[in-house]
Amino acid sequence: MDKREVYLDNSATTKLDEDVLEAMMPYFTEYYGNSLSQYGFSRKCAQAVDDARYSVAKAIDCKPVEVYFTSCGSEANSWAVRGGALSGRKRGSHVILSKIEHPSIMNSGKWLTQNGFDVTYLDVDKYGMVHEDELRKAIREDTVLISIMLANNEIGTIQNIPALAAIAHANGIVFHTDCVQAMGLIDVNVKKLGVDMLTISAHKFYGPKGVGVLYVRSGLIIDRLINGGGQERGMRGGTTNTPLIVGMGVAIEKAVTETDTNAAKITLMRDRMIERIKNEIPDVILNGHPRQRLPSNVNFAFNYIEGESILMRLDLEGIAVSSGSACSSGSLEPSHVLLATGLPVERAHGSIRFSIGKHNTMEDIDYTVDKLKVIIAQLREMSPLYKPQDRVKEV
Ligand SMILES: *Cc1c(COP(=O)(O)O)cnc(C)c1O
């Protein structure tokens, strides 16, 4: 078998679509005006930003004035959590997050704690699901904000956001959801989800890196995170990044049109990969939910070995994946998400996330599983943890 290049890290970022790049290019070079300027030269920029805002609004089913462009998903999440909590301070200082949120939410929770707030982190079950009863129990008189993600970036678990948001609203609490992983793969609709705030990021659906959106329901006022001029209706300072916003607009239109076909194709690859790994590699555990799961996500714990070693060996075969310390790579801290599902530390360390995208093929999947089988067998042979009883006999 020839060596291939197989990119299975689409939850980390995706390949920018050519036509999205083409749409952006003139706004780097020809139409470089400041979209807030009053003269004709900038009018085309202002119009392009308006069009993109309209495209986003149409995609997530809200009004254009409810769309705020940010520099990334992390900024939108930080803004929602900090800004949402600070604006609610007169009513109370308690915030609820789940234990499996993205670091941008987890670290905003830490910031809130350092700034006089009380933060409750909801437990999840072994599949990574937040239970409605847990949320009901956590709600207090002084709870002002709840943030729970729609789909998890590490294990792909999809929460029942409409039910959770309804509980928040029955108690008069603002509800935010991180939909960065969901956009382009499942339906992301602010009305159907019933949320007050929602985050997306273009580079997770074949758009450019460096541009996100925070949806804020009209009527809800949150504190600013970035002070500046009058951009984004005075709510988010910084000279408007016209080319990236144009890219977001085109990418989200495509994401919505392609959701069903991409999801169908990617689901087939996911299911084949899960089946083959379960059937052909012993001692594995599927992390995440068996059904309530993103089409793109495959995450397994390979017992007795280190995820880092698997990752490096796959890399030598041209295959790009993430390990159980995903998103905090460089650190050898086991994933807080896997630990929250009750996975023991050593199994979290032995976990690998494969995230499938629209450019992958069944051949990529088969090539990866074929290589993986050999790698796992070889690493286990070298592992002091594997079949200890046999080793004792050998000695
Ligand atoms: C990637 C990601 C983010 C952060 O988005 P950036 O634009 O990279 O800052 C936030 N939440 C989730 C679930 C993500 O997967």
The ligand as an ORCA input file, in Angstrom:
! r2SCAN-3c Opt
* xyz 0 1
  C     -12.510     25.254     17.831
  C     -13.517     25.443     18.912
  C     -13.662     26.669     19.567
  C     -12.733     27.829     19.324
  O     -12.886     28.409     18.068
  P     -11.650     29.305     17.515
  O     -12.230     30.049     16.379
  O     -10.600     28.307     17.106
  O     -11.214     30.165     18.633
  C     -14.643     26.798     20.515
  N     -15.458     25.774     20.815
  C     -15.352     24.569     20.220
  C     -16.305     23.501     20.576
  C     -14.377     24.368     19.254
  O     -14.266     23.178     18.677
*
